[in-house]
Amino acid sequence: MTVRGKQARMFIVPVVLAVAAAGGCGGQQSGSGSALPSATSTVSPDLVRVRGASTDDDAGSNSFELFADGNRRYRMTILTGSEAGSYLVWDGKAVLIYSPEEEPKYQRIENPDKDESLDSTFFYRPGTEEFEQLCPAAKRLGTQTLFGRTAVRYHCDKVESSDHVPDMDAREIVLDEKTGLVMVYGGGEVITEVTFGPVIAADTFSTKLPPGANSSVAPPEGESTDVPPDAESTEVPPDGGDVGPNEIGSFRLNAVGGGFVNSTSYRGKPFVIVAGSADGIRTALGRLLPMTRAGKPPVVGFLLVMPPEDWRGSLLNPKDVDQLAASISKSAGTFAAPVGLDFKGAASWVFSGDITVPPDLTQVTIALVASDGTFAHVTPAREVTDANLRNWIAALS
């Protein structure tokens, strides 16, 4: 299942992800929150546990478990496969992602902007806009018993790709008659178990970081935030740096929110860079993150920054840089992925290969970096389709 939030970092196996992908933050909303159920408390009628399996050409076979409290909050966990142990929790206000193979292992974003919301739809009602997105020109085919419940079958026309919805061929879906939960999505994913009213732990929907855990804005393990950034990370090197053609090279940028965004965190693995203004990065993240799975490939932002004309500091003075970074971080807001401050395009100049060209703050650039540090694709965001991005990300290695 693939869970979709508008600008989320995410996640997880194509069924739930794709199911939620079509609906976003709409669908059947039944309140803004609920008490955590226990074995003795009153259980929400749309609290459900779903288990299933998905086969993906890129990631192989995975099995997953989803706990959803209506469309209000959810927890998705990969049980088996290459990403086993990864999970994502959205409580309606904050998101927590755990990826055991990544550094840092945890990513947490609190009170994301509206466009970064991870609200997702698992429960649908015919006649709503969200249902039309999930199942265009729906035709009711009748009922059947599935997982011990009465369910309704629908035929759906082909879904055309958009910013938040992937291409889907004409297919048949099945919804629980009482709640609208999608029980059959009609793709390569198979739901094997549905349990309404499950007993859950007190922390099932908790997005708190475990004690001692670092989130995505923290520096890599062993690196202190008290160490000033290297000069080449804040001032363009006079000779263009020691970077070969078509390579990203090294970078170490002050991160929005504190810490650093450092190339060592991505060494030896493919990743995606989005460079541009704050709003431009958020828009691009809204397209890219739903195409990733459990934070793979990771996505990082380069926020292009030109110091104000009346700024009296120097980019070669660490204290001046720290003060300027703190000021910019406050105005930049939050992001659904790590974002570093790229002063004067000192890191992103490699996209064009011409260090003499100042950064274009009006353009958003997307760069896909292969595991060997070379660029697989570099393109203006406005010139690439979602279909191409999806294919490029799937092929990235």
WOURKA-V268851 format. One record per residue. OMEGA is omega as a letter, one per 30 degrees, with the letter a starting at -180 (* if undefined). Layout:
omega->OMEGA
omega->OMEGA
//
This chain:
omega->l
omega->a
omega->a
omega->l
omega->a
omega->l
omega->a
omega->a
omega->a
omega->c
omega->d
omega->a
omega->a
omega->a
omega->a
omega->l
omega->a
omega->l
omega->l
omega->a
omega->a
omega->a
omega->a
omega->a
omega->a
omega->l
omega->a
omega->l
omega->a
omega->l
omega->a
omega->l
omega->l
omega->l
omega->l
omega->a
omega->l
omega->a
omega->a
omega->a
omega->l
omega->a
omega->l
omega->a
omega->l
omega->l
omega->a
omega->l
omega->a
omega->l
omega->a
omega->a
omega->a
omega->l
omega->a
omega->a
omega->a
omega->a
omega->a
omega->a
omega->l
omega->l
omega->a
omega->l
omega->l
omega->l
omega->l
omega->l
omega->a
omega->l
omega->a
omega->a
omega->a
omega->l
omega->l
omega->a
omega->l
omega->a
omega->a
omega->l
omega->a
omega->a
omega->a
omega->l
omega->l
omega->l
omega->l
omega->l
omega->l
omega->a
omega->a
omega->l
omega->a
omega->l
omega->l
omega->l
omega->l
omega->l
omega->a
omega->a
omega->a
omega->l
omega->f
omega->a
omega->a
omega->l
omega->a
omega->l
omega->a
omega->l
omega->l
omega->l
omega->a
omega->a
omega->l
omega->a
omega->l
omega->l
omega->a
omega->a
omega->l
omega->a
omega->a
omega->l
omega->l
omega->a
omega->l
omega->l
omega->a
omega->l
omega->l
omega->l
omega->l
omega->a
omega->a
omega->l
omega->a
omega->l
omega->l
omega->a
omega->a
omega->a
omega->l
omega->l
omega->a
omega->a
omega->l
omega->a
omega->l
omega->a
omega->a
omega->l
omega->l
omega->l
omega->a
omega->l
omega->a
omega->l
omega->l
omega->a
omega->l
omega->a
omega->a
omega->a
omega->l
omega->l
omega->l
omega->l
omega->l
omega->a
omega->l
omega->l
omega->l
omega->l
omega->l
omega->a
omega->a
omega->a
omega->a
omega->l
omega->l
omega->a
omega->l
omega->a
omega->l
omega->l
omega->a
omega->a
omega->a
omega->l
omega->a
omega->a
omega->l
omega->a
omega->l
omega->l
omega->l
omega->l
omega->a
omega->l
omega->a
omega->a
omega->a
omega->a
omega->l
omega->l
omega->l
omega->l
omega->l
omega->l
omega->l
omega->a
omega->l
omega->l
omega->a
omega->a
omega->l
omega->l
omega->l
omega->a
omega->l
omega->a
omega->a
omega->l
omega->l
omega->a
omega->a
omega->l
omega->l
omega->a
omega->a
omega->l
omega->a
omega->l
omega->a
omega->l
omega->a
omega->a
omega->a
omega->l
omega->a
omega->a
omega->l
omega->l
omega->l
omega->l
omega->l
omega->a
omega->a
omega->l
omega->l
omega->a
omega->l
omega->a
omega->l
omega->a
omega->l
omega->a
omega->a
omega->l
omega->a
omega->a
omega->l
omega->l
omega->a
omega->a
omega->l
omega->l
omega->l
omega->l
omega->a
omega->l
omega->l
omega->a
omega->l
omega->l
omega->a
omega->l
omega->l
omega->l
omega->a
omega->l
omega->a
omega->l
omega->l
omega->l
omega->a
omega->a
omega->l
omega->l
omega->l
omega->a
omega->a
omega->l
omega->l
omega->f
omega->l
omega->l
omega->l
omega->l
omega->l
omega->l
omega->a
omega->a
omega->l
omega->l
omega->l
omega->a
omega->a
omega->l
omega->a
omega->a
omega->l
omega->l
omega->l
omega->l
omega->a
omega->a
omega->l
omega->a
omega->l
omega->l
omega->l
omega->l
omega->l
omega->a
omega->a
omega->a
omega->a
omega->a
omega->a
omega->a
omega->a
omega->l
omega->a
omega->l
omega->l
omega->a
omega->l
omega->a
omega->a
omega->a
omega->l
omega->l
omega->a
omega->l
omega->a
omega->l
omega->a
omega->l
omega->a
omega->a
omega->a
omega->a
omega->a
omega->a
omega->l
omega->a
omega->l
omega->a
omega->a
omega->a
omega->l
omega->a
omega->l
omega->l
omega->l
omega->a
omega->l
omega->a
omega->l
omega->l
omega->l
omega->l
omega->l
omega->l
omega->l
omega->a
omega->l
omega->a
omega->a
omega->a
omega->a
omega->a
omega->l
omega->a
omega->l
omega->l
omega->a
omega->l
omega->l
omega->a
omega->l
omega->a
omega->a
omega->a
omega->*
//
